[in-house]
Amino acid sequence: MSESLPVPVGLSTRLVAVMAVCCALAVSTIYYQQPLLPQMAASFGLAPTQAGLIATLTQLGYAAGLLLVVPLADCRQPRQLALLSIAANAVALIACAAAPNFTLLCASSFVVGVTAITAQIIIPALSGLATPAERGRVVGTLLSGLSAGLLLSRTIGGWLGAHSDWRAVFILASLMDLVLLVIVARRFPTLTSRSPISYGTLLRSLGLLVRKERVLRCSAMIGFLIFAAYSALWATLAALLVQPPYRFDSATIGMFGLIALLGIVASPRIGGVADRLGASTMVLASTIAVAVSFAFVAAGGQSLGWLMVGMILLDFGNRAALVANQTRLFNLRPEARSRLNTVFMAAYFLGGAGGAALGNYGVHRAGWAGLATVGALLALGATAINALSPREAITTVARLKRP
C-alpha cells in the first residue's frame, strides 16, 4: 500500500521555540530526582549510593517507553499519543510522591521513565516538517529545549529539596505536566498522513531497520556509550559532592546543572555545523571531548575548578554527538523517522542506565578516579566505533524503501 508522507514545508521560528519548551518540560520529569538522591535514600534509611537504583530504573523505563510507545507515532496521530503520555506521566509522578517505601518508589520511577517520552514524539514529527536545509537547525533547537529541561529540573529539584521535602518536588513536576498538556493540546501540529502499519509489524520493523541500516547501528552504539559516560557523572555527582572535602547540600548540587547553559545556547549552532561539516567529523570531535573531560573530572576531588571544566567539556561533547547523530538519522527514511529515533534513543537511554550503574560501581571502588576511568573508557569506545562508521553517511540521501 502506498504511503502519503508529510511534505517538508518549513517551520516558523515561533512554533519551533514553543515545541522546544515542550521538550524541556517533558524530559525534566526524569531528572528532578538526581540532586535529591542522597536525601531520598536517607528518608528510607539507605546509603546515598543505593539511591542510584532510582536513576538507573528511570533511565531503563525511558528506554522501554522509546521501544514500546514512540514507534506508534509512525502510524498513529503523534499529538494524541503525546497527550496520553503526558497524562500518564503526571499520575506516575504523584505515585512517586506518595510512595511509602523504597520498592514502590523504584517501581513508580520506572513508570515515570516509560511515560516521559513526549519530546521523542515531538522531535521526529517536527523534523519531518522541516526542509532538508533547515533540519539540523530545527533538531538543534529542539535539543536545546531538551537540554534546558535537564538544567532546570536539576537546579529546581536541588533548590526545592534543600528547602522542603523531596516529595514536594515530584508534586511540582506533576503540576508542570498539566502545563505541558495544555501547550501540546493547543500548539502541536496535527499530522494527518500516517502509515497504516499494525503495532506488531511496527515493532518487528525496528529489527529490520537495525539490520539494514549500518548508519543506525553505528549511531546507536555511539549514543549508548556517550550517554553512558554522561550519566556516569550525573548519577553519582550528588553522592560525591555530599562527601568531604565539599559537603554540599542538595541546593548547591542542583546549581551544577547551570553549567549546561553554555551548551544549550550553542545547540542550534551545533546543528548548523553538522549540516555543513557532516556527522562523522562532529561525532569524532565530541567523543574526544568527552574522553578528555574525564581527565579533569579525575581531579574533581581536589579542585572544584577542574571539575567544572570537565563538566563543560562533557556537556558539549554529549550535545554535539546527539545533534549530529540525530540529524543524519532523520535523513535516512522519511516514512520511518519515529522508528529510527526509537532505536537510537532507546540505545541512548539504555546507555544512560548502564552508565549510572557503572558510575556507581566506579565511585564505590575508587571515588573520583573510578568515575573518571569508567567515563574515559566509554568515550574511547565511542571514538573507535565512529572510526568504523561509513563515511558516506555524511551525505546520505533519503531512501524511500520500506523496512
N, C-alpha and C positions, 0 to 999 in steps of 0.2 A: 504494500500500500504506500502511496506517495505521501510525503510529509509537506506541510506548509510551515516554513520557518519564519520567525520574525525578521523583517528586513532591517539591517542596520541603518538608522536614520539620524544618528547623533543624539546627544542628550544635553539638556540645559544644565548649566553650571549649578543652578539653584537646586534642581532635582537631585543631582549627584551629591551635593552638600547635605541635603536632608537625609538621603539614604546612608550617607557616611555616619550621620548622627545615630541612625537606627542601628547600624553595625556596632557602634560604640556601646549603645545601651544593651544590645543583645549579648555581646561577648562578655560584658562586665560581670554578669552573674556567676561566672566560673572563676573569677579572680578576686572577688571581695574577701575571700577567706584567707588568702596567702599570708598577709601580715598578722592574721589573727590565730594562726595555727598553734603557737605555744599557749595562748590564752584558752583556746578551745580544749587542748589536751589537758591543761591544768584543771578545767572545770569538771573533768571526768577522772581526775587523779592519775593522769598518764604523763610520761616524759614528753618533752617538746618534740623529739624526733618521731615519736609514734603517731603524731598527728599528720605526718607526711602521707599516711594512707588515705586521708581525705582528699588531698591534692591528686594523688595517683588515681583514685576511683573517679573523681570528677573528670579527669582527662580521658579515662577509659570510657566513661559514659558519653563524652562528646564524640569520641571516635565511633561508638556504637550508633549514635544519632546520625552521624555522617553516612554511615554504611546503610542504615535501615530506613531513614526518613528522607534525607536530602535527595536521593535519586528520584523520588516521586515528583520533583519539580520538573522533570523532563516529560512527564505525561499527565500531570495534574496542574491546576492553577497555582502558581507559586504564592500568590497573595493569600489565598485561603490556607495553604499549608503553613505559611509564616504565622498567620493569626492563631491557628490551633497550637502551634509550638509555643508561642508566647504565653498563651493562657495556661498550658500545662506547666510551663516553667515557673510561673507565678505560684502555682499550687505546690510545686516541689520545694520552692524556697521557704514557703510557710511551714512545710513539713520539717525542714532543717531547723528553723527557729524553734519549733515545738518539740524537737527530738529529746526524749527522756534519757537516752543512753547513747553510748558511742556507736554501737552497732546500727541503730536506726539512723543516726546522723550520717554514717557512711553510706547506707542504702539510699537515703534521700539525696545525698551529694551526687551519687551516681545518676539518679534521675534528673537532677539539675543539669548535669552534663549532657544527657541524652536530648533534652528539650531546649538547650541553649544554642541551637543551630540556625537561627534566623539569618544571621549575617551570611552564612554559607548558602542560603537560598537567594539572598539579595544580590550577591556579587556576580555569580554566573548569569543571573537574569538580566542585570543591567549591562554586563559586558556584551551580551548578545544584541543589545540595542545600540551599542556604541559602534562607530565606524572603525575600521582597522587602524586608521591613522591616530585615533584618539584612545584606543583601547588600553594601552599601557598607562596613560594618564588617568583614565577613569578607574582602572583597577588600583592604581597607586593611591588615589584619593579615598576610595572605599576602604583600603587597608589602613590609611591614616586614621579613619574613624575607628576601625578595629583596634588599632594601637592605642588610640585615645581611651577606649574602653578599658584596656589593660591598665593604663596610667591612672585614670580617675578611680577605678574600682579599688586598686591597691592603696592609693592615697586616702580616699574617703573611708575605706574599710579600716585602715590603720588608725585614722583620726577618731572615728566613731568608737572603735574598740577600746581606745585609751580613755574615752570619756563616758562610755556606757558599756553595757553587756554585749558580747559578740552576737547574741541572738537578735538584738535590735538591728544589726547590720543586715541580716537576712530579711527582716521585715521591710526595711527600706528598699532592698533590692526587689522585693515583690511589688512594692508600690511603683518603682521605676518601670517594671514590666507593664503596668497599666498605662503609663505614659507612652511606652513603645507601642502598645496595642492601638492606641488612638492614632498615632502618627502613621503606622503602617496601613491601617484601615482607610485613611484619608489620602495618602500620597503614593503608596506603592502602585506602580502601573499594572493594569490588568493585561495579561498576555493571553490572547485567545488561541494562538496556534500552538498546540501541544501534540506530541507524538502519541498515537494510540497504541501504547505498549502495556501489556499486563504487568502486574507487580513482580511475578515470578520471572518473566522474561527480562524485566528491567534489572533485577538483581543478578541474574545469570550473565547479562551483558557486561557487568563490571569485570568479571573474569576474562571475557573476550577482549575487552579494551586493554586490560593489563597484558594479555598475551600478544596482542597485535601491535601495541604502541610502545616502542622502545623508549621514546622520549618520556612517556608517562612513567615507565618503570624507573628510569634514572632519576627523574624529578621527585618521585615519591620516596625513593631511598635517601636522596639528599635532604628532602624536607624532614624525614624521620630523624636523621642524625643531627641536623642543625637545631631543630626544635628540642630534641633531647638535651643537647648541650645547654640551650637557653633555659629550659625548665629545670635542669640540674641545679643551676644557680638560684632561680627564683623560688623553687620549692624548699630550699634549705637555708636561704638567706636569713630568714627570721630566727631560725634556731641558732645560727652562728652569731647574729648580732645581739641576742639577749645574753650571751656569754661574755666573760672578760676578753679583751680589755674594754669593750664598748658598753655592754649592759643597757642597750637602748630599749625603750618601751615601744608598744605597737604603733603609736602615732609617729614616732621618729622613723621607725622601719617603713611605714607606709609612705613617707616622704621620698624614699628612694625611688619610688615609681616616677617621680618628676624627671628623673634622668632620661626617660624615654621621650621627653618633649622635643628634643632636637630631631630625633628620628621621625617623629610624627610630622613635623613641618617639612621634612625632606622627602617623605614618601611619594608625593606626586612627581617630584623631580626625579626620583629614582626610577619611577615608571617611564618617564620620558627618556631617560638614559638607556633603559632596557630596550625601548623602541628603536633607538639609534644604533647602539653598540652590539646588541644581541645578548641572549640569556646566558650563554656559556661563559662569556667574559665577566658578566655581572656575578654569576654564581662563584666563579673562581676567586674573585676579589672578596666576596662575602665569606667564603669558607676559611680563607687565610686570615681575614679579620677576626673571625670567631676563635680560631686557634690561638692567635696572638693575644686576644683579650684575656685568656685564662692564665697567661704568664703574669698579668697584672693582678688577676684575682688571687693568685697564689700568695701575693704579698699583702692581700687584704687583711690578714690577721694582725698585721703590724701597722699598716698605713691606710687610713680612710681615703686619702687622695688616690693611691694606686688602685684601690677597689673601684672608685668612681670612674677612673679612666677605663678600666677593664669592662665595666658595665656599659659605658657609652659605646665602646667598640663592639661588644656583644650585641647590643641593640641594633646598631647599624648593620652588622653582618646578618643577623637573623632577618631583618626587614628587607634588605636588598635581595637575599636569596628567595624570600617568599614572593616578592613582587615579580622578579624575573621568571621564576618557575611558573607562577600562575598565568602570567602574560603569554608565555609560549604554549601553555596547555590550552588556553582559550582560543588559540589559532588553529588547533588541530581538527576538531569536528564540531561544527556549529550545532548539529542536532543532538549532541551529547555533552554539552558543556557542564550540566549539573552532575552527570556521572563522572566525567573527568575530574571535576572539582571534588567529588565524593571520594574517589580513590586517593587523590593527592592529599586532601585534608584529613582523611582517616589515617593515612600513614603519618602525616604531620603530628596529629594529636596522640596517636599511639606512641610516637617518639616522645611526646611530652610526658606521657605516663611512664614510659621506660626511663626517661631522663630523671624524673622525680625520684623513682626508686633507686637508680644508680647514684644520683647525687646524695641521697640519704646514706647509702652504703659507703660512699667515699668519705663523707663527713664523719661517719661513725668510726671509720678506720683511721683516718689521718687528718681530720679537720679541714682547714683551708687548702692544704696541699692535696688532700684526697679529692676534694671537689674539683680543683684545677686539673688534676690528672684525668679525671673522668671527662670533663668538658673538652680538653685538648684532644684526647684520643677520638672522641666522637666527631669533632670538626675535621681532623685529619682523614678520617674515614670518608667524610663527605667530599673532601678535596680529591681523594682517589677516585671516587665514583664519577665525579664531574669530568675527570680526565678521560674516562672511558665513555662518556656520553657522546652521541653522534653530533658532530659539528654542524651538520646540515640542519639540525633542529633550530638553529638561529633564524633561518629564513624559511621555515616550513610553511607551505601554502596550505590553506584549509582544505581538508579532504572530506568529501561528502558521502563516502560509503558508510553504510550502517555497520555497527559491530556485529 
